[in-house]
Amino acid sequence: MRRRLWAVGLVTTLILAALAGCGGESGTSTATIETISPAEAVELLDDPPPGLVVLDVRTPGEFAGGHLADAVNLDYQAAGFADELGALDREVPYLLYCRTGNRSAQVREMMRDLGFASVHEIGGGIVAWTEAGLAVVAP
């Protein structure tokens, strides 16, 4: 009986410790990690939060074909992508996109796991952006 009570106590302690650890990293409990529409992205860009970084995770060739104004290119397919992403400032806000939303959705989750405080992913990527009639910086 004692052994059983001890095991129940141990399991309870482990569960409570795991729950306490959720969101325990600095900034993660108030993190904003979301997918937004192109129209919402325009609103964000019209009144950007301080330090906003527009992050394009397409290849350099795709980026050269047209991108959002002031975007920074970080190639998701590059060998050192994860290290470069991990080196970014986690406290500044990001507006994230790719071509159609597949790569950026994966990057959004990577950024969540890394503890980024504010990530807004454009749903549908630059394709949805241009289909909405919004401008890109062309070569």
MDTraj code that builds the backbone (N, CA, C; nanometers):
import mdtraj as md
import numpy as np

residues = "MET ARG ARG ARG LEU TRP ALA VAL GLY LEU VAL THR THR LEU ILE LEU ALA ALA LEU ALA GLY CYS GLY GLY GLU SER GLY THR SER THR ALA THR ILE GLU THR ILE SER PRO ALA GLU ALA VAL GLU LEU LEU ASP ASP PRO PRO PRO GLY LEU VAL VAL LEU ASP VAL ARG THR PRO GLY GLU PHE ALA GLY GLY HIS LEU ALA ASP ALA VAL ASN LEU ASP TYR GLN ALA ALA GLY PHE ALA ASP GLU LEU GLY ALA LEU ASP ARG GLU VAL PRO TYR LEU LEU TYR CYS ARG THR GLY ASN ARG SER ALA GLN VAL ARG GLU MET MET ARG ASP LEU GLY PHE ALA SER VAL HIS GLU ILE GLY GLY GLY ILE VAL ALA TRP THR GLU ALA GLY LEU ALA VAL VAL ALA PRO".split()
xyz = np.array([
    [0.0820, -0.1188, 0.0000],
    [0.0000, 0.0000, 0.0000],
    [0.0865, 0.1253, 0.0000],
    [0.1920, 0.1252, 0.0827],
    [0.2813, 0.2406, 0.0858],
    [0.3464, 0.2630, -0.0490],
    [0.3894, 0.1536, -0.1105],
    [0.4551, 0.1643, -0.2414],
    [0.3582, 0.2257, -0.3433],
    [0.2341, 0.1859, -0.3354],
    [0.1329, 0.2374, -0.4271],
    [0.1093, 0.3864, -0.4049],
    [0.0976, 0.4281, -0.2794],
    [0.0798, 0.5695, -0.2479],
    [0.2013, 0.6504, -0.2927],
    [0.3187, 0.5935, -0.2731],
    [0.4404, 0.6608, -0.3171],
    [0.4396, 0.6796, -0.4685],
    [0.3991, 0.5773, -0.5431],
    [0.3938, 0.5851, -0.6897],
    [0.2919, 0.6886, -0.7352],
    [0.1753, 0.6911, -0.6697],
    [0.0730, 0.7901, -0.7042],
    [0.1255, 0.9299, -0.6755],
    [0.1924, 0.9472, -0.5647],
    [0.2511, 1.0774, -0.5306],
    [0.3565, 1.1196, -0.6313],
    [0.4391, 1.0251, -0.6745],
    [0.5434, 1.0551, -0.7719],
    [0.4823, 1.0962, -0.9052],
    [0.3840, 1.0213, -0.9501],
    [0.3177, 1.0538, -1.0772],
    [0.2515, 1.1908, -1.0683],
    [0.1830, 1.2179, -0.9584],
    [0.1177, 1.3475, -0.9391],
    [0.2203, 1.4602, -0.9425],
    [0.3320, 1.4420, -0.8763],
    [0.4382, 1.5424, -0.8748],
    [0.4927, 1.5666, -1.0142],
    [0.5147, 1.4593, -1.0898],
    [0.5653, 1.4731, -1.2255],
    [0.4662, 1.5465, -1.3150],
    [0.3395, 1.5149, -1.3011],
    [0.2368, 1.5824, -1.3819],
    [0.2316, 1.7305, -1.3465],
    [0.2324, 1.7621, -1.2188],
    [0.2293, 1.9025, -1.1773],
    [0.3532, 1.9775, -1.2253],
    [0.4687, 1.9132, -1.2204],
    [0.5917, 1.9765, -1.2689],
    [0.5842, 2.0018, -1.4188],
    [0.5297, 1.9073, -1.4919],
    [0.5165, 1.9239, -1.6374],
    [0.4204, 2.0371, -1.6690],
    [0.3086, 2.0450, -1.5970],
    [0.2131, 2.1522, -1.6201],
    [0.2709, 2.2880, -1.5833],
    [0.3468, 2.2935, -1.4780],
    [0.4103, 2.4190, -1.4373],
    [0.5112, 2.4639, -1.5408],
    [0.5734, 2.3693, -1.6092],
    [0.6721, 2.4031, -1.7106],
    [0.6110, 2.4551, -1.8380],
    [0.4845, 2.4296, -1.8626],
    [0.4198, 2.4799, -1.9842],
    [0.4103, 2.6308, -1.9778],
    [0.4675, 2.6967, -2.0772],
    [0.4640, 2.8419, -2.0813],
    [0.5555, 2.9054, -1.9812],
    [0.6447, 2.8295, -1.9240],
    [0.7336, 2.8846, -1.8235],
    [0.8483, 2.9656, -1.8792],
    [0.8749, 2.9577, -2.0103],
    [0.9826, 3.0353, -2.0680],
    [0.9425, 3.1810, -2.0749],
    [1.0403, 3.2679, -2.0680],
    [1.0151, 3.4102, -2.0754],
    [0.9436, 3.4467, -2.2042],
    [0.8311, 3.5155, -2.1928],
    [0.7597, 3.5650, -2.3088],
    [0.6609, 3.4674, -2.3704],
    [0.6678, 3.3401, -2.3386],
    [0.5798, 3.2458, -2.4065],
    [0.4374, 3.2491, -2.3527],
    [0.4161, 3.2882, -2.2285],
    [0.2811, 3.2869, -2.1743],
    [0.1949, 3.3944, -2.2384],
    [0.2538, 3.4987, -2.2916],
    [0.1781, 3.6044, -2.3562],
    [0.2091, 3.6098, -2.5055],
    [0.2589, 3.5025, -2.5608],
    [0.2965, 3.4996, -2.7018],
    [0.1734, 3.5122, -2.7908],
    [0.1931, 3.5803, -2.9036],
    [0.0918, 3.5893, -3.0075],
    [0.1496, 3.5213, -3.1298],
    [0.1023, 3.4015, -3.1566],
    [0.1464, 3.3239, -3.2725],
    [0.0196, 3.2898, -3.3480],
    [0.0006, 3.3514, -3.4666],
    [-0.1263, 3.3338, -3.5350],
    [-0.1118, 3.3465, -3.6861],
    [-0.2130, 3.2960, -3.7543],
    [-0.2244, 3.3129, -3.8991],
    [-0.3276, 3.4219, -3.9226],
    [-0.2931, 3.5168, -4.0090],
    [-0.3821, 3.6280, -4.0385],
    [-0.4057, 3.6374, -4.1888],
    [-0.5087, 3.7068, -4.2278],
    [-0.5408, 3.7256, -4.3690],
    [-0.4510, 3.8347, -4.4283],
    [-0.4421, 3.8409, -4.5608],
    [-0.3686, 3.9517, -4.6219],
    [-0.4227, 4.0883, -4.5780],
    [-0.5541, 4.1020, -4.5653],
    [-0.6124, 4.2296, -4.5216],
    [-0.5658, 4.2653, -4.3805],
    [-0.5598, 4.1656, -4.2927],
    [-0.5112, 4.1909, -4.1558],
    [-0.3623, 4.2250, -4.1575],
    [-0.2883, 4.1641, -4.2490],
    [-0.1456, 4.1957, -4.2618],
    [-0.1266, 4.3399, -4.3061],
    [-0.2121, 4.3874, -4.3961],
    [-0.2057, 4.5272, -4.4395],
    [-0.2279, 4.6193, -4.3203],
    [-0.3269, 4.5869, -4.2370],
    [-0.3526, 4.6669, -4.1163],
    [-0.2305, 4.6689, -4.0255],
    [-0.1670, 4.5544, -4.0102],
    [-0.0471, 4.5450, -3.9276],
    [0.0645, 4.6323, -3.9852],
    [0.0806, 4.6280, -4.1160],
    [0.1849, 4.7074, -4.1817],
    [0.1525, 4.8567, -4.1815],
    [0.0251, 4.8914, -4.1821],
    [-0.0149, 5.0325, -4.1780],
    [0.0171, 5.0967, -4.0434],
    [0.0122, 5.0179, -3.9379],
    [0.0439, 5.0673, -3.8035],
    [0.1302, 4.9627, -3.7339],
    [0.2550, 4.9493, -3.7816],
    [0.3388, 4.8391, -3.7322],
    [0.3833, 4.8574, -3.5872],
    [0.3880, 4.7454, -3.5158],
    [0.4448, 4.7522, -3.3807],
    [0.5944, 4.7820, -3.3913],
    [0.6519, 4.8409, -3.2902],
    [0.7954, 4.8737, -3.2953],
    [0.8812, 4.7506, -3.3254],
    [0.9723, 4.7670, -3.4207],
    [1.0673, 4.6613, -3.4528],
    [1.0157, 4.5529, -3.5448],
    [0.8962, 4.5683, -3.6018],
    [0.8376, 4.4636, -3.6863],
    [0.9346, 4.4220, -3.7969],
    [0.9547, 4.2899, -3.8107],
    [1.0371, 4.2323, -3.9163],
    [0.9450, 4.1550, -4.0099],
    [0.9507, 4.1887, -4.1392],
    [0.8760, 4.1141, -4.2403],
    [0.9697, 4.0053, -4.2892],
    [0.9326, 3.8799, -4.2653],
    [1.0207, 3.7661, -4.2906],
    [0.9650, 3.6776, -4.4012],
    [1.0378, 3.6714, -4.5115],
    [1.0028, 3.5905, -4.6286],
    [1.0889, 3.4652, -4.6230],
    [1.0255, 3.3473, -4.6168],
    [1.1021, 3.2232, -4.6023],
    [1.1077, 3.1430, -4.7323],
    [1.0919, 3.2114, -4.8446],
    [1.1046, 3.1461, -4.9750],
    [1.2516, 3.1430, -5.0175],
    [1.2766, 3.0799, -5.1299],
    [1.4133, 3.0741, -5.1834],
    [1.4545, 3.2121, -5.2340],
    [1.5832, 3.2371, -5.2458],
    [1.6280, 3.3659, -5.3007],
    [1.5721, 3.3932, -5.4408],
    [1.5574, 3.2894, -5.5221],
    [1.4996, 3.3068, -5.6551],
    [1.3550, 3.3527, -5.6495],
    [1.2771, 3.2923, -5.5608],
    [1.1380, 3.3330, -5.5430],
    [1.1314, 3.4765, -5.4906],
    [1.2171, 3.5065, -5.3953],
    [1.2229, 3.6400, -5.3360],
    [1.2530, 3.7450, -5.4431],
    [1.3485, 3.7138, -5.5301],
    [1.3874, 3.8065, -5.6366],
    [1.2734, 3.8313, -5.7347],
    [1.1814, 3.7366, -5.7463],
    [1.0685, 3.7513, -5.8364],
    [0.9618, 3.8468, -5.7861],
    [0.9700, 3.8906, -5.6632],
    [0.8744, 3.9821, -5.6027],
    [0.8524, 3.9471, -5.4573],
    [0.8484, 4.0496, -5.3726],
    [0.8329, 4.0283, -5.2287],
    [0.7653, 4.1491, -5.1654],
    [0.7269, 4.1348, -5.0409],
    [0.6689, 4.2468, -4.9678],
    [0.7777, 4.3502, -4.9401],
    [0.7360, 4.4758, -4.9358],
    [0.8302, 4.5848, -4.9101],
    [0.9035, 4.5623, -4.7782],
    [1.0326, 4.5888, -4.7798],
    [1.1201, 4.5797, -4.6607],
    [1.1337, 4.4387, -4.6035],
    [1.0971, 4.3376, -4.6815],
    [1.1073, 4.1994, -4.6329],
    [1.2529, 4.1553, -4.6252],
    [1.2793, 4.0693, -4.5295],
    [1.4083, 4.0034, -4.5115],
    [1.3901, 3.8600, -4.5588],
    [1.4834, 3.8112, -4.6390],
    [1.4731, 3.6752, -4.6928],
    [1.5566, 3.5789, -4.6099],
    [1.4933, 3.4724, -4.5627],
    [1.5596, 3.3657, -4.4892],
    [1.5097, 3.2350, -4.5512],
    [1.5933, 3.1731, -4.6323],
    [1.5547, 3.0576, -4.7140],
    [1.5298, 2.9333, -4.6298],
    [1.4029, 2.8918, -4.6236],
    [1.3631, 2.7738, -4.5477],
    [1.4358, 2.6480, -4.5952],
    [1.4701, 2.6438, -4.7232],
    [1.5340, 2.5249, -4.7801],
    [1.6855, 2.5240, -4.7640],
    [1.7427, 2.6302, -4.7124],
    [1.8884, 2.6378, -4.6947],
    [1.9335, 2.5472, -4.5800],
    [2.0537, 2.4950, -4.5933],
    [2.1080, 2.4019, -4.4931],
    [2.1134, 2.4620, -4.3527],
    [2.1452, 2.5883, -4.3390],
    [2.1596, 2.6496, -4.2069],
    [2.0360, 2.7233, -4.1591],
    [1.9205, 2.6941, -4.2190],
    [1.7993, 2.7688, -4.1858],
    [1.7668, 2.7658, -4.0366],
    [1.7640, 2.6500, -3.9763],
    [1.7248, 2.6383, -3.8349],
    [1.8163, 2.7207, -3.7450],
    [1.9462, 2.7200, -3.7743],
    [2.0402, 2.7992, -3.6947],
    [2.0156, 2.9487, -3.7131],
    [1.9906, 2.9903, -3.8385],
    [1.9645, 3.1318, -3.8653],
    [1.8348, 3.1762, -3.7986],
    [1.7331, 3.0927, -3.8054],
    [1.6068, 3.1248, -3.7401],
    [1.6275, 3.1366, -3.5888],
    [1.7003, 3.0424, -3.5338],
    [1.7257, 3.0431, -3.3899],
    [1.8060, 3.1631, -3.3424],
    [1.8807, 3.2256, -3.4324],
    [1.9620, 3.3419, -3.3970],
    [1.8826, 3.4727, -3.3999],
    [1.7595, 3.4687, -3.4519],
    [1.6793, 3.5909, -3.4586],
    [1.6326, 3.6337, -3.3199],
    [1.6067, 3.7626, -3.3058],
    [1.5575, 3.8202, -3.1807],
    [1.4158, 3.7697, -3.1547],
    [1.3961, 3.7014, -3.0447],
    [1.2660, 3.6429, -3.0127],
    [1.1657, 3.7440, -2.9595],
    [1.2126, 3.8621, -2.9235],
    [1.1247, 3.9607, -2.8613],
    [1.0631, 4.0596, -2.9595],
    [1.1150, 4.0699, -3.0816],
    [1.0551, 4.1618, -3.1789],
    [0.9423, 4.0903, -3.2531],
    [0.8449, 4.1650, -3.3036],
    [0.7349, 4.1020, -3.3771],
    [0.7748, 4.0682, -3.5206],
    [0.7145, 3.9633, -3.5735],
    [0.7422, 3.9174, -3.7104],
    [0.6128, 3.9042, -3.7878],
    [0.6194, 3.9440, -3.9157],
    [0.5157, 3.9149, -4.0138],
    [0.5798, 3.8169, -4.1094],
    [0.5290, 3.6973, -4.1154],
    [0.5919, 3.5834, -4.1811],
    [0.5106, 3.5390, -4.3020],
    [0.5797, 3.5061, -4.4124],
    [0.5085, 3.4507, -4.5271],
    [0.6027, 3.3700, -4.6157],
    [0.5406, 3.2887, -4.7026],
    [0.6127, 3.2148, -4.8060],
    [0.5294, 3.2268, -4.9336],
    [0.5319, 3.1280, -5.0170],
    [0.4558, 3.1346, -5.1424],
    [0.3065, 3.1114, -5.1192],
    [0.2710, 2.9966, -5.0583],
    [0.1298, 2.9625, -5.0398],
    [0.0908, 2.9353, -4.8949],
    [0.1842, 2.9386, -4.8047],
    [0.1547, 2.9163, -4.6641],
    [0.2043, 2.7844, -4.6079],
    [0.2548, 2.6953, -4.6923],
    [0.3024, 2.5664, -4.6420],
    [0.4306, 2.5811, -4.5601],
    [0.5313, 2.6428, -4.6178],
    [0.6584, 2.6594, -4.5461],
    [0.6426, 2.7522, -4.4264],
    [0.5685, 2.8619, -4.4459],
    [0.5547, 2.9567, -4.3352],
    [0.4774, 2.8955, -4.2184],
    [0.3838, 2.8063, -4.2447],
    [0.3130, 2.7390, -4.1351],
    [0.4103, 2.6542, -4.0540],
    [0.5025, 2.5883, -4.1210],
    [0.6032, 2.5088, -4.0505],
    [0.6971, 2.5998, -3.9710],
    [0.7351, 2.7111, -4.0321],
    [0.8249, 2.8051, -3.9639],
    [0.7536, 2.8691, -3.8455],
    [0.6253, 2.9020, -3.8617],
    [0.5469, 2.9583, -3.7515],
    [0.5539, 2.8665, -3.6296],
    [0.5380, 2.7365, -3.6514],
    [0.5428, 2.6418, -3.5403],
    [0.6842, 2.6286, -3.4839],
    [0.7842, 2.6376, -3.5692],
    [0.9226, 2.6371, -3.5205],
    [0.9460, 2.7585, -3.4302],
    [0.8942, 2.8727, -3.4726],
    [0.9107, 2.9953, -3.3940],
    [0.8354, 2.9852, -3.2621],
    [0.7191, 2.9227, -3.2635],
    [0.6456, 2.8994, -3.1393],
    [0.7307, 2.8150, -3.0441],
    [0.7871, 2.7054, -3.0972],
    [0.8685, 2.6152, -3.0150],
    [0.9941, 2.6833, -2.9619],
    [1.0465, 2.7793, -3.0368],
    [1.1669, 2.8511, -2.9958],
    [1.1371, 2.9652, -2.8989],
    [1.0097, 2.9925, -2.8744],
    [0.9736, 3.0949, -2.7766],
    [0.9634, 3.2360, -2.8310],
    [0.9384, 3.2507, -2.9606],
    [0.9190, 3.3846, -3.0157],
    [0.7928, 3.4448, -2.9563],
    [0.7950, 3.5753, -2.9321],
    [0.6848, 3.6413, -2.8631],
    [0.5697, 3.6793, -2.9550],
    [0.5979, 3.7140, -3.0810],
    [0.4930, 3.7655, -3.1676],
    [0.5214, 3.7283, -3.3130],
    [0.4395, 3.6375, -3.3669],
    [0.4542, 3.5937, -3.5052],
    [0.3166, 3.5944, -3.5708],
    [0.3058, 3.6700, -3.6797],
    [0.1826, 3.6775, -3.7576],
    [0.2153, 3.6216, -3.8954],
    [0.1569, 3.5087, -3.9282],
    [0.1804, 3.4437, -4.0572],
    [0.0678, 3.4811, -4.1521],
    [0.1045, 3.5204, -4.2754],
    [0.0026, 3.5532, -4.3746],
    [-0.0513, 3.4230, -4.4339],
    [-0.1759, 3.3930, -4.4046],
    [-0.2395, 3.2729, -4.4574],
    [-0.2477, 3.2785, -4.6092],
    [-0.2038, 3.1729, -4.6741],
    [-0.2048, 3.1695, -4.8197],
    [-0.0832, 3.2323, -4.8837],
    [0.0053, 3.2886, -4.8024],
    [0.1320, 3.3425, -4.8508],
    [0.1185, 3.4573, -4.9495],
    [0.2260, 3.4752, -5.0255],
    [0.2295, 3.5854, -5.1207],
    [0.1302, 3.5638, -5.2352],
    [0.0926, 3.4390, -5.2601],
    [-0.0096, 3.4129, -5.3614],
    [-0.1418, 3.4770, -5.3182],
    [-0.1831, 3.4559, -5.1936],
    [-0.3060, 3.5175, -5.1430],
    [-0.2917, 3.6695, -5.1395],
    [-0.1738, 3.7171, -5.1067],
    [-0.1454, 3.8611, -5.1020],
    [-0.1700, 3.9237, -5.2399],
    [-0.1110, 3.8661, -5.3424],
    [-0.1260, 3.9228, -5.4770],
    [-0.2671, 3.9012, -5.5313],
    [-0.3303, 3.7888, -5.4975],
    [-0.4679, 3.7650, -5.5398],
    [-0.5636, 3.8670, -5.4783],
    [-0.5256, 3.9227, -5.3644],
    [-0.6053, 4.0279, -5.2993],
    [-0.5778, 4.1643, -5.3626],
    [-0.4918, 4.1675, -5.4630],
    [-0.4607, 4.2916, -5.5330],
    [-0.3589, 4.3786, -5.4622],
    [-0.2845, 4.3207, -5.3720],
    [-0.1861, 4.3965, -5.2953],
    [-0.0513, 4.3982, -5.3652],
    [0.0226, 4.5040, -5.3446],
    [0.1468, 4.5272, -5.4178],
    [0.2640, 4.4493, -5.3604],
    [0.3554, 4.4146, -5.4493],
    [0.4845, 4.3549, -5.4125],
    [0.5950, 4.4383, -5.4750],
    [0.7121, 4.4271, -5.4185],
    [0.8306, 4.4894, -5.4761],
    [0.8784, 4.3957, -5.5859],
    [0.8758, 4.4461, -5.7079],
    [0.9154, 4.3626, -5.8235],
    [1.0613, 4.3904, -5.8581],
    [1.1217, 4.2934, -5.9288],
    [1.2631, 4.3123, -5.9659],
    [1.2821, 4.4283, -6.0617],
])
top = md.Topology()
chain = top.add_chain()
for i, resn in enumerate(residues, 1):
    res = top.add_residue(resn, chain, resSeq=i)
    for name in ("N", "CA", "C"):
        top.add_atom(name, md.element.get_by_symbol(name[0]), res)
traj = md.Trajectory(xyz[None], top)
